[in-house]
């Protein structure tokens, strides 16, 4: 039995490891568009020169040899589900009995001016992106970052470490608009500005100006402001890397559609990770890969982890953990608490915790994830919600099942 996996990210590597656990004699082949395995979460460490490319590899030393996994470097161009073959851009055809698509996602370059054409523009999603940025910014002084989400600030943070001048353009009125509220975001903005970064909030790039070499040397904001730059990093979102599946019969709609067993509409074809559009966080990608692998090996396991909203942020030594909903809806109760070192915010919806933000001390955060996932009713609790511990709940006798001591 030959198992083929497209992609060597968190989902793909986890799946390959699990297949080997399940099937000692199986043939496992991975198709990698990247030169080497790497953690995209650590790409900013490469930009700051804190880590080498080799040090971004999250697998154990000798992983592929120990697990007897073959790797083919190349990009998938198409999949023929009738013949059960993957065709690479090189023309090579790879047959499979079971296929897992874990090709991840690609950066979105905004269709503004010459952003899509100029050579001195890049997203930050893969090691090749980081290597391009590192190479082309060696002699650059001023870097423009479009977007102030986690990827944009990761890029800014890494390049600030090398003494680059950074300007971040964000169309929202605050940085990290998807992850944080205004108060928590301001704490990071202050630290970035102290380190030398500048922000243009509530603004967007409206036009670009290129020099004689065809590279962008200036952008024009919708406010009319002109900003000179030597390099542009776009961090305005990603899209599932599923374009090569056109004509395959595999249903894709904002990502590959899968059932609760991680199988697509085509028998023996599974998908996991960012390419499914289910979740953008590392632990969930691993869980999806593991679930898909077990089912590819004849299992009957359901992927039921719908708790996708989880982010841990750490810039300049300030740590923030966000769980669940960040933006309150009409009728929600919002509770906040702040001291000189910490900021906390909880969102209660119909008496149940649907989101919490912890900035500063994030210890004992496991209880919050449990309360949100289990939808435990906290109405009339009569206690400071930020002081809850597992001691406030009793064990029902079911494994991992606790109920609040009302």
DRENKEGU-641523 format. One record per residue (C-alpha): residue number from 1; residue in three letters; x, y, z. Coordinates in Angstrom, 2 decimals. Layout:
REM residues N
+-----+------+---------+---------+---------+
|  nr | rest |      c1 |      c2 |      c3 |
+-----+------+---------+---------+---------+
| NUM |  ALA |       X |       Y |       Z |
...
+-----+------+---------+---------+---------+
This chain:
REM residues 406
+-----+------+---------+---------+---------+
|  nr | rest |      c1 |      c2 |      c3 |
+-----+------+---------+---------+---------+
|   1 |  UNK |    0.00 |    0.00 |    0.00 |
|   2 |  UNK |    1.42 |    3.37 |   -1.03 |
|   3 |  UNK |    0.50 |    6.47 |    0.94 |
|   4 |  UNK |    1.32 |    9.78 |   -0.75 |
|   5 |  UNK |    1.27 |   13.09 |    1.14 |
|   6 |  UNK |    1.44 |   16.47 |   -0.58 |
|   7 |  UNK |    3.08 |   18.91 |    1.82 |
|   8 |  UNK |    5.66 |   18.70 |    4.61 |
|   9 |  UNK |    4.13 |   21.14 |    7.10 |
|  10 |  UNK |    2.60 |   20.35 |   10.49 |
|  11 |  UNK |   -0.33 |   18.35 |    9.08 |
|  12 |  UNK |    1.72 |   16.39 |    6.55 |
|  13 |  UNK |    4.59 |   15.48 |    8.88 |
|  14 |  UNK |    2.21 |   14.45 |   11.67 |
|  15 |  UNK |    0.25 |   12.30 |    9.24 |
|  16 |  UNK |    3.37 |   10.57 |    7.89 |
|  17 |  UNK |    4.54 |    9.81 |   11.42 |
|  18 |  UNK |    1.12 |    8.38 |   12.35 |
|  19 |  UNK |    0.87 |    6.23 |    9.22 |
|  20 |  UNK |    4.22 |    4.68 |   10.09 |
|  21 |  UNK |    2.93 |    3.95 |   13.59 |
|  22 |  UNK |   -0.14 |    2.29 |   12.14 |
|  23 |  UNK |    1.43 |    0.51 |    9.18 |
|  24 |  UNK |    4.94 |   -0.81 |    9.72 |
|  25 |  UNK |    5.31 |   -2.06 |    6.15 |
|  26 |  UNK |    3.52 |    0.74 |    4.29 |
|  27 |  UNK |    5.26 |    2.73 |    1.56 |
|  28 |  UNK |    5.12 |    6.43 |    2.44 |
|  29 |  UNK |    6.09 |    9.16 |    0.00 |
|  30 |  UNK |    5.94 |   12.90 |    0.66 |
|  31 |  UNK |    5.94 |   15.62 |   -1.97 |
|  32 |  UNK |    7.60 |   18.82 |   -0.79 |
|  33 |  UNK |    7.48 |   22.16 |   -2.58 |
|  34 |  UNK |    9.97 |   23.47 |   -0.03 |
|  35 |  UNK |   13.69 |   22.79 |    0.03 |
|  36 |  UNK |   13.44 |   21.59 |    3.62 |
|  37 |  UNK |   10.98 |   21.11 |    6.46 |
|  38 |  UNK |   10.49 |   24.29 |    8.46 |
|  39 |  UNK |    8.19 |   25.91 |   10.98 |
|  40 |  UNK |    6.44 |   28.93 |    9.50 |
|  41 |  UNK |    5.89 |   30.14 |   13.06 |
|  42 |  UNK |    9.65 |   30.68 |   13.35 |
|  43 |  UNK |   10.35 |   32.47 |   10.07 |
|  44 |  UNK |   10.82 |   35.79 |   11.87 |
|  45 |  UNK |   13.70 |   34.18 |   13.76 |
|  46 |  UNK |   15.35 |   33.59 |   10.40 |
|  47 |  UNK |   14.79 |   37.22 |    9.39 |
|  48 |  UNK |   16.39 |   38.43 |   12.62 |
|  49 |  UNK |   19.31 |   36.00 |   12.09 |
|  50 |  UNK |   18.58 |   34.31 |   15.41 |
|  51 |  UNK |   18.19 |   30.97 |   13.64 |
|  52 |  UNK |   19.59 |   29.38 |   10.51 |
|  53 |  UNK |   17.40 |   27.63 |    7.95 |
|  54 |  UNK |   18.44 |   24.27 |    9.40 |
|  55 |  UNK |   17.36 |   25.38 |   12.86 |
|  56 |  UNK |   13.81 |   25.98 |   11.61 |
|  57 |  UNK |   13.34 |   22.24 |   11.03 |
|  58 |  UNK |   10.83 |   20.96 |   13.62 |
|  59 |  UNK |   11.36 |   17.25 |   12.94 |
|  60 |  UNK |   13.73 |   15.06 |   14.93 |
|  61 |  UNK |   17.16 |   14.51 |   13.42 |
|  62 |  UNK |   17.04 |   11.80 |   10.76 |
|  63 |  UNK |   13.23 |   11.76 |   10.79 |
|  64 |  UNK |   12.74 |   10.59 |    7.21 |
|  65 |  UNK |   15.43 |    7.90 |    7.42 |
|  66 |  UNK |   14.21 |    6.57 |   10.77 |
|  67 |  UNK |   10.59 |    6.46 |    9.62 |
|  68 |  UNK |   11.54 |    5.12 |    6.16 |
|  69 |  UNK |    9.73 |    7.95 |    4.38 |
|  70 |  UNK |   10.69 |    8.93 |    0.83 |
|  71 |  UNK |   10.64 |   12.61 |   -0.15 |
|  72 |  UNK |   10.28 |   14.04 |   -3.65 |
|  73 |  UNK |   11.04 |   17.75 |   -4.06 |
|  74 |  UNK |    8.71 |   19.47 |   -6.44 |
|  75 |  UNK |    5.34 |   21.14 |   -6.79 |
|  76 |  UNK |    2.12 |   19.30 |   -7.55 |
|  77 |  UNK |    0.64 |   20.54 |  -10.83 |
|  78 |  UNK |   -2.50 |   18.38 |  -10.88 |
|  79 |  UNK |   -4.16 |   15.30 |   -9.44 |
|  80 |  UNK |   -5.84 |   12.61 |  -11.55 |
|  81 |  UNK |   -8.25 |   10.95 |   -9.16 |
|  82 |  UNK |   -9.39 |    8.38 |  -11.74 |
|  83 |  UNK |   -5.88 |    7.06 |  -12.36 |
|  84 |  UNK |   -4.83 |    7.83 |   -8.78 |
|  85 |  UNK |   -1.78 |    9.84 |   -9.77 |
|  86 |  UNK |   -0.22 |   13.14 |   -8.74 |
|  87 |  UNK |    1.49 |   15.01 |  -11.60 |
|  88 |  UNK |    4.34 |   17.32 |  -10.66 |
|  89 |  UNK |    5.30 |   20.49 |  -12.51 |
|  90 |  UNK |    8.36 |   18.59 |  -13.77 |
|  91 |  UNK |    6.02 |   16.14 |  -15.51 |
|  92 |  UNK |    6.80 |   13.28 |  -13.13 |
|  93 |  UNK |    3.78 |   11.16 |  -12.24 |
|  94 |  UNK |    3.43 |    9.62 |   -8.79 |
|  95 |  UNK |    0.85 |    6.92 |   -8.19 |
|  96 |  UNK |   -0.96 |    6.42 |   -4.89 |
|  97 |  UNK |   -3.40 |    4.12 |   -3.16 |
|  98 |  UNK |   -4.27 |    6.69 |   -0.49 |
|  99 |  UNK |   -3.60 |   10.41 |   -0.87 |
| 100 |  UNK |   -3.41 |   13.17 |    1.74 |
| 101 |  UNK |   -3.39 |   16.77 |    0.53 |
| 102 |  UNK |   -1.67 |   18.98 |    3.11 |
| 103 |  UNK |   -0.36 |   21.68 |    0.78 |
| 104 |  UNK |   -1.03 |   24.54 |    3.19 |
| 105 |  UNK |   -1.78 |   28.09 |    2.11 |
| 106 |  UNK |   -0.25 |   30.88 |    0.04 |
| 107 |  UNK |    0.17 |   34.58 |    0.78 |
| 108 |  UNK |   -2.27 |   36.95 |   -0.88 |
| 109 |  UNK |   -0.62 |   39.87 |   -2.68 |
| 110 |  UNK |   -3.13 |   42.74 |   -2.98 |
| 111 |  UNK |   -3.97 |   43.77 |   -6.57 |
| 112 |  UNK |   -2.76 |   47.31 |   -5.99 |
| 113 |  UNK |   -0.40 |   49.11 |   -8.35 |
| 114 |  UNK |    2.61 |   46.94 |   -9.13 |
| 115 |  UNK |    2.60 |   44.89 |   -5.94 |
| 116 |  UNK |    2.04 |   41.70 |   -7.94 |
| 117 |  UNK |    4.71 |   42.54 |  -10.55 |
| 118 |  UNK |    7.65 |   44.10 |   -8.71 |
| 119 |  UNK |   10.53 |   41.89 |   -7.58 |
| 120 |  UNK |   10.98 |   43.70 |   -4.27 |
| 121 |  UNK |    7.64 |   42.48 |   -2.88 |
| 122 |  UNK |    7.05 |   39.31 |   -0.88 |
| 123 |  UNK |    4.68 |   37.62 |    1.51 |
| 124 |  UNK |    6.04 |   35.69 |    4.50 |
| 125 |  UNK |    4.66 |   32.16 |    4.44 |
| 126 |  UNK |    7.49 |   29.84 |    3.44 |
| 127 |  UNK |   11.23 |   29.55 |    3.99 |
| 128 |  UNK |   11.74 |   30.65 |    0.39 |
| 129 |  UNK |    9.87 |   33.88 |    1.22 |
| 130 |  UNK |   12.08 |   34.50 |    4.25 |
| 131 |  UNK |   15.19 |   33.79 |    2.22 |
| 132 |  UNK |   14.10 |   36.23 |   -0.48 |
| 133 |  UNK |   13.36 |   38.92 |    2.10 |
| 134 |  UNK |   16.67 |   38.31 |    3.86 |
| 135 |  UNK |   18.64 |   38.50 |    0.61 |
| 136 |  UNK |   16.92 |   41.53 |   -0.87 |
| 137 |  UNK |   16.91 |   43.58 |    2.34 |
| 138 |  UNK |   20.63 |   43.23 |    3.09 |
| 139 |  UNK |   21.26 |   46.67 |    1.66 |
| 140 |  UNK |   17.77 |   48.06 |    2.30 |
| 141 |  UNK |   17.16 |   50.72 |    4.90 |
| 142 |  UNK |   13.39 |   51.20 |    4.85 |
| 143 |  UNK |   10.93 |   48.28 |    4.79 |
| 144 |  UNK |    7.21 |   48.77 |    4.31 |
| 145 |  UNK |    4.91 |   46.14 |    5.85 |
| 146 |  UNK |    1.29 |   46.02 |    4.68 |
| 147 |  UNK |   -0.88 |   44.46 |    7.37 |
| 148 |  UNK |   -0.41 |   44.36 |   11.14 |
| 149 |  UNK |   -1.63 |   40.87 |   11.93 |
| 150 |  UNK |    0.67 |   38.24 |   13.42 |
| 151 |  UNK |    2.58 |   37.67 |   10.17 |
| 152 |  UNK |    3.09 |   41.38 |    9.53 |
| 153 |  UNK |    4.32 |   42.05 |   13.04 |
| 154 |  UNK |    6.51 |   38.93 |   12.98 |
| 155 |  UNK |    8.23 |   40.34 |    9.89 |
| 156 |  UNK |    8.53 |   43.80 |   11.43 |
| 157 |  UNK |    9.88 |   42.38 |   14.68 |
| 158 |  UNK |   12.51 |   40.27 |   12.94 |
| 159 |  UNK |   13.78 |   43.13 |   10.78 |
| 160 |  UNK |   13.77 |   45.63 |   13.65 |
| 161 |  UNK |   16.27 |   43.30 |   15.32 |
| 162 |  UNK |   18.59 |   44.02 |   12.38 |
| 163 |  UNK |   18.22 |   47.78 |   12.66 |
| 164 |  UNK |   15.92 |   48.29 |    9.69 |
| 165 |  UNK |   13.50 |   51.20 |    9.53 |
| 166 |  UNK |    9.98 |   49.77 |    9.51 |
| 167 |  UNK |    6.68 |   51.37 |    8.57 |
| 168 |  UNK |    3.50 |   49.32 |    9.01 |
| 169 |  UNK |    0.33 |   50.21 |    7.12 |
| 170 |  UNK |   -2.93 |   48.85 |    8.54 |
| 171 |  UNK |   -6.45 |   49.67 |    7.35 |
| 172 |  UNK |   -7.98 |   48.91 |   10.78 |
| 173 |  UNK |   -7.77 |   51.56 |   13.53 |
| 174 |  UNK |   -5.52 |   49.31 |   15.63 |
| 175 |  UNK |   -2.83 |   46.67 |   15.17 |
| 176 |  UNK |   -3.64 |   42.96 |   15.54 |
| 177 |  UNK |   -7.34 |   43.70 |   14.86 |
| 178 |  UNK |   -8.33 |   40.03 |   14.54 |
| 179 |  UNK |   -6.55 |   38.87 |   17.68 |
| 180 |  UNK |   -6.79 |   41.68 |   20.24 |
| 181 |  UNK |   -8.98 |   44.47 |   21.53 |
| 182 |  UNK |   -7.81 |   48.08 |   21.44 |
| 183 |  UNK |   -6.32 |   48.06 |   24.94 |
| 184 |  UNK |   -4.20 |   44.92 |   24.49 |
| 185 |  UNK |   -3.12 |   46.04 |   21.01 |
| 186 |  UNK |   -1.95 |   49.43 |   22.29 |
| 187 |  UNK |    0.48 |   47.71 |   24.68 |
| 188 |  UNK |    2.24 |   46.11 |   21.70 |
| 189 |  UNK |    2.08 |   49.23 |   19.54 |
| 190 |  UNK |    3.85 |   51.21 |   22.26 |
| 191 |  UNK |    6.64 |   48.63 |   22.40 |
| 192 |  UNK |    7.07 |   48.53 |   18.62 |
| 193 |  UNK |    7.19 |   52.31 |   18.42 |
| 194 |  UNK |    9.76 |   52.43 |   21.21 |
| 195 |  UNK |   11.87 |   50.05 |   19.11 |
| 196 |  UNK |   11.65 |   52.44 |   16.13 |
| 197 |  UNK |    8.66 |   51.19 |   14.11 |
| 198 |  UNK |    6.11 |   53.62 |   12.68 |
| 199 |  UNK |    2.43 |   52.87 |   12.07 |
| 200 |  UNK |   -0.13 |   54.25 |    9.67 |
| 201 |  UNK |   -3.43 |   53.00 |   11.09 |
| 202 |  UNK |   -6.77 |   53.40 |    9.38 |
| 203 |  UNK |   -4.86 |   53.65 |    6.09 |
| 204 |  UNK |   -4.38 |   51.59 |    2.97 |
| 205 |  UNK |   -1.95 |   51.57 |    0.06 |
| 206 |  UNK |   -3.71 |   53.11 |   -2.91 |
| 207 |  UNK |   -0.90 |   53.30 |   -5.48 |
| 208 |  UNK |    2.72 |   52.34 |   -6.03 |
| 209 |  UNK |    5.61 |   54.14 |   -7.73 |
| 210 |  UNK |    8.40 |   52.18 |   -9.40 |
| 211 |  UNK |   11.95 |   53.19 |  -10.19 |
| 212 |  UNK |   13.84 |   52.57 |  -13.44 |
| 213 |  UNK |   14.58 |   48.98 |  -12.33 |
| 214 |  UNK |   10.87 |   48.18 |  -12.04 |
| 215 |  UNK |   11.00 |   47.88 |   -8.28 |
| 216 |  UNK |    8.69 |   49.80 |   -5.97 |
| 217 |  UNK |   10.38 |   52.82 |   -4.42 |
| 218 |  UNK |    7.33 |   54.60 |   -3.06 |
| 219 |  UNK |    3.72 |   53.94 |   -2.10 |
| 220 |  UNK |    0.84 |   56.37 |   -1.91 |
| 221 |  UNK |   -1.71 |   55.96 |    0.88 |
| 222 |  UNK |   -5.39 |   56.79 |    0.58 |
| 223 |  UNK |   -4.67 |   59.78 |    2.82 |
| 224 |  UNK |   -2.41 |   61.16 |    0.09 |
| 225 |  UNK |    0.77 |   60.53 |    2.05 |
| 226 |  UNK |    3.80 |   59.29 |    0.08 |
| 227 |  UNK |    6.12 |   56.79 |    1.80 |
| 228 |  UNK |    9.52 |   55.87 |    0.38 |
| 229 |  UNK |   10.60 |   52.24 |    0.73 |
| 230 |  UNK |   13.22 |   49.76 |   -0.48 |
| 231 |  UNK |   11.19 |   46.58 |    0.03 |
| 232 |  UNK |    7.53 |   45.68 |    0.62 |
| 233 |  UNK |    6.22 |   42.79 |    2.72 |
| 234 |  UNK |    2.54 |   41.99 |    2.29 |
| 235 |  UNK |    0.73 |   40.37 |    5.20 |
| 236 |  UNK |   -2.89 |   40.84 |    4.20 |
| 237 |  UNK |   -4.11 |   37.26 |    4.44 |
| 238 |  UNK |   -3.67 |   33.84 |    2.87 |
| 239 |  UNK |   -5.60 |   31.54 |    0.57 |
| 240 |  UNK |   -5.62 |   27.72 |    0.54 |
| 241 |  UNK |   -3.00 |   26.26 |   -1.82 |
| 242 |  UNK |   -5.49 |   24.25 |   -3.86 |
| 243 |  UNK |   -5.22 |   25.75 |   -7.36 |
| 244 |  UNK |   -3.54 |   22.58 |   -8.68 |
| 245 |  UNK |   -6.73 |   20.62 |   -7.95 |
| 246 |  UNK |   -8.73 |   22.28 |  -10.70 |
| 247 |  UNK |  -10.30 |   19.60 |  -12.85 |
| 248 |  UNK |   -9.60 |   16.86 |  -10.30 |
| 249 |  UNK |  -13.19 |   16.53 |   -9.17 |
| 250 |  UNK |  -12.19 |   17.34 |   -5.58 |
| 251 |  UNK |  -14.60 |   19.92 |   -4.19 |
| 252 |  UNK |  -12.87 |   23.12 |   -3.13 |
| 253 |  UNK |  -14.69 |   26.13 |   -1.75 |
| 254 |  UNK |  -12.51 |   28.43 |    0.33 |
| 255 |  UNK |  -10.45 |   25.34 |    0.91 |
| 256 |  UNK |  -10.80 |   21.62 |    0.27 |
| 257 |  UNK |  -14.12 |   20.34 |    1.59 |
| 258 |  UNK |  -13.74 |   17.36 |    3.94 |
| 259 |  UNK |  -16.09 |   15.32 |    6.11 |
| 260 |  UNK |  -15.61 |   14.65 |    9.82 |
| 261 |  UNK |  -13.13 |   11.89 |    8.91 |
| 262 |  UNK |  -11.00 |   14.37 |    6.92 |
| 263 |  UNK |  -11.89 |   12.61 |    3.66 |
| 264 |  UNK |  -12.79 |   14.60 |    0.56 |
| 265 |  UNK |  -15.69 |   13.83 |   -1.77 |
| 266 |  UNK |  -13.32 |   11.48 |   -3.65 |
| 267 |  UNK |  -12.71 |    8.08 |   -2.09 |
| 268 |  UNK |   -9.17 |    7.52 |   -0.75 |
| 269 |  UNK |   -8.33 |   11.25 |   -0.97 |
| 270 |  UNK |   -8.00 |   13.12 |    2.32 |
| 271 |  UNK |   -6.99 |   16.66 |    3.27 |
| 272 |  UNK |   -5.67 |   18.35 |    6.42 |
| 273 |  UNK |   -4.21 |   21.63 |    7.60 |
| 274 |  UNK |   -4.53 |   25.12 |    6.14 |
| 275 |  UNK |   -5.60 |   23.84 |    2.73 |
| 276 |  UNK |   -8.96 |   22.84 |    4.25 |
| 277 |  UNK |   -9.62 |   26.31 |    5.60 |
| 278 |  UNK |  -10.75 |   24.75 |    8.90 |
| 279 |  UNK |   -8.15 |   26.34 |   11.15 |
| 280 |  UNK |   -5.03 |   28.42 |   10.89 |
| 281 |  UNK |   -3.28 |   27.21 |   14.03 |
| 282 |  UNK |   -0.49 |   24.66 |   14.35 |
| 283 |  UNK |   -2.02 |   22.26 |   16.96 |
| 284 |  UNK |   -5.23 |   21.87 |   14.96 |
| 285 |  UNK |   -3.29 |   21.14 |   11.78 |
| 286 |  UNK |   -1.47 |   18.37 |   13.63 |
| 287 |  UNK |   -4.73 |   16.92 |   14.95 |
| 288 |  UNK |   -6.25 |   16.98 |   11.47 |
| 289 |  UNK |   -3.19 |   15.25 |   10.01 |
| 290 |  UNK |   -3.27 |   12.59 |   12.71 |
| 291 |  UNK |   -7.01 |   11.98 |   12.25 |
| 292 |  UNK |   -6.66 |   11.72 |    8.48 |
| 293 |  UNK |   -3.74 |    9.31 |    8.80 |
| 294 |  UNK |   -5.60 |    6.97 |   11.12 |
| 295 |  UNK |   -8.61 |    6.89 |    8.81 |
| 296 |  UNK |   -6.39 |    6.34 |    5.76 |
| 297 |  UNK |   -5.11 |    3.28 |    7.61 |
| 298 |  UNK |   -8.60 |    1.87 |    8.11 |
| 299 |  UNK |   -9.64 |    3.72 |   11.26 |
| 300 |  UNK |  -12.95 |    5.36 |   12.03 |
| 301 |  UNK |  -11.88 |    8.47 |   13.94 |
| 302 |  UNK |  -13.81 |   11.74 |   13.88 |
| 303 |  UNK |  -12.13 |   15.13 |   13.95 |
| 304 |  UNK |  -14.26 |   17.09 |   16.36 |
| 305 |  UNK |  -11.99 |   19.88 |   17.59 |
| 306 |  UNK |  -13.88 |   22.98 |   16.52 |
| 307 |  UNK |  -12.00 |   25.21 |   18.96 |
| 308 |  UNK |   -9.98 |   27.00 |   16.30 |
| 309 |  UNK |   -9.63 |   30.45 |   17.84 |
| 310 |  UNK |   -6.44 |   30.30 |   19.85 |
| 311 |  UNK |   -3.42 |   32.54 |   19.57 |
| 312 |  UNK |   -0.37 |   33.09 |   21.72 |
| 313 |  UNK |    1.47 |   36.34 |   21.06 |
| 314 |  UNK |    4.90 |   37.29 |   22.39 |
| 315 |  UNK |    6.68 |   40.47 |   21.36 |
| 316 |  UNK |    9.29 |   42.27 |   23.48 |
| 317 |  UNK |    8.67 |   39.85 |   26.35 |
| 318 |  UNK |    4.96 |   40.67 |   26.65 |
| 319 |  UNK |    2.85 |   37.50 |   26.33 |
| 320 |  UNK |   -0.83 |   37.40 |   25.39 |
| 321 |  UNK |   -3.14 |   34.41 |   25.10 |
| 322 |  UNK |   -6.45 |   34.71 |   23.22 |
| 323 |  UNK |   -9.07 |   31.96 |   23.42 |
| 324 |  UNK |  -12.38 |   31.87 |   21.61 |
| 325 |  UNK |  -14.26 |   34.96 |   20.47 |
| 326 |  UNK |  -12.45 |   38.29 |   20.49 |
| 327 |  UNK |  -15.19 |   40.61 |   19.23 |
| 328 |  UNK |  -18.31 |   40.82 |   21.44 |
| 329 |  UNK |  -21.80 |   40.68 |   19.95 |
| 330 |  UNK |  -24.81 |   42.73 |   20.96 |
| 331 |  UNK |  -26.06 |   41.52 |   24.32 |
| 332 |  UNK |  -22.73 |   40.03 |   25.44 |
| 333 |  UNK |  -21.35 |   40.86 |   28.86 |
| 334 |  UNK |  -17.75 |   42.09 |   28.74 |
| 335 |  UNK |  -15.67 |   41.89 |   31.90 |
| 336 |  UNK |  -12.21 |   43.46 |   32.23 |
| 337 |  UNK |   -9.51 |   43.61 |   34.88 |
| 338 |  UNK |   -6.22 |   45.49 |   34.74 |
| 339 |  UNK |   -3.22 |   46.15 |   36.95 |
| 340 |  UNK |    0.32 |   47.41 |   36.32 |
| 341 |  UNK |    1.43 |   44.07 |   34.83 |
| 342 |  UNK |   -1.69 |   42.36 |   33.51 |
| 343 |  UNK |   -4.79 |   42.93 |   31.41 |
| 344 |  UNK |   -7.67 |   40.48 |   31.20 |
| 345 |  UNK |  -10.93 |   40.55 |   29.29 |
| 346 |  UNK |  -13.72 |   37.95 |   29.23 |
| 347 |  UNK |  -16.80 |   37.79 |   27.01 |
| 348 |  UNK |  -19.90 |   36.09 |   28.43 |
| 349 |  UNK |  -22.74 |   35.14 |   26.09 |
| 350 |  UNK |  -25.95 |   33.91 |   27.69 |
| 351 |  UNK |  -24.04 |   33.19 |   30.88 |
| 352 |  UNK |  -21.35 |   31.12 |   29.14 |
| 353 |  UNK |  -17.76 |   32.12 |   28.49 |
| 354 |  UNK |  -17.16 |   32.43 |   24.75 |
| 355 |  UNK |  -13.84 |   34.26 |   24.76 |
| 356 |  UNK |  -11.04 |   35.37 |   27.04 |
| 357 |  UNK |   -7.90 |   37.46 |   26.56 |
| 358 |  UNK |   -5.02 |   37.23 |   29.04 |
| 359 |  UNK |   -2.07 |   39.63 |   28.70 |
| 360 |  UNK |    0.89 |   39.36 |   31.04 |
| 361 |  UNK |    0.45 |   36.35 |   33.30 |
| 362 |  UNK |   -1.13 |   33.52 |   31.29 |
| 363 |  UNK |   -0.54 |   30.75 |   33.83 |
| 364 |  UNK |   -3.40 |   28.36 |   34.58 |
| 365 |  UNK |   -4.93 |   29.16 |   31.18 |
| 366 |  UNK |   -6.01 |   25.53 |   30.69 |
| 367 |  UNK |   -9.15 |   26.11 |   32.73 |
| 368 |  UNK |  -10.37 |   28.78 |   30.31 |
| 369 |  UNK |  -10.06 |   26.56 |   27.28 |
| 370 |  UNK |  -11.93 |   23.84 |   29.15 |
| 371 |  UNK |  -14.76 |   26.18 |   30.23 |
| 372 |  UNK |  -15.17 |   27.52 |   26.69 |
| 373 |  UNK |  -15.06 |   24.12 |   24.98 |
| 374 |  UNK |  -17.49 |   22.55 |   27.47 |
| 375 |  UNK |  -19.80 |   25.60 |   27.41 |
| 376 |  UNK |  -20.10 |   25.55 |   31.20 |
| 377 |  UNK |  -22.79 |   27.90 |   32.51 |
| 378 |  UNK |  -21.28 |   30.57 |   34.78 |
| 379 |  UNK |  -24.35 |   32.69 |   35.44 |
| 380 |  UNK |  -24.65 |   33.87 |   39.03 |
| 381 |  UNK |  -21.26 |   32.47 |   39.91 |
| 382 |  UNK |  -20.82 |   35.08 |   42.64 |
| 383 |  UNK |  -17.03 |   35.09 |   42.28 |
| 384 |  UNK |  -14.50 |   37.09 |   40.31 |
| 385 |  UNK |  -14.41 |   35.13 |   37.07 |
| 386 |  UNK |  -10.68 |   35.78 |   36.66 |
| 387 |  UNK |   -9.99 |   33.92 |   39.90 |
| 388 |  UNK |  -11.60 |   30.63 |   38.83 |
| 389 |  UNK |   -9.59 |   27.43 |   39.23 |
| 390 |  UNK |  -10.38 |   23.76 |   38.75 |
| 391 |  UNK |  -11.00 |   23.67 |   42.51 |
| 392 |  UNK |  -14.25 |   25.54 |   41.78 |
| 393 |  UNK |  -15.55 |   22.54 |   39.84 |
| 394 |  UNK |  -16.28 |   18.98 |   40.85 |
| 395 |  UNK |  -15.50 |   15.80 |   38.94 |
| 396 |  UNK |  -18.64 |   14.07 |   37.65 |
| 397 |  UNK |  -16.84 |   10.77 |   37.37 |
| 398 |  UNK |  -16.70 |   10.94 |   33.59 |
| 399 |  UNK |  -13.21 |   11.28 |   32.23 |
| 400 |  UNK |  -12.28 |   14.97 |   32.02 |
| 401 |  UNK |  -15.85 |   16.06 |   32.85 |
| 402 |  UNK |  -16.19 |   18.79 |   35.46 |
| 403 |  UNK |  -19.18 |   20.87 |   36.59 |
| 404 |  UNK |  -19.13 |   24.18 |   38.42 |
| 405 |  UNK |  -19.88 |   23.94 |   42.14 |
| 406 |  UNK |  -22.98 |   26.15 |   42.09 |
+-----+------+---------+---------+---------+
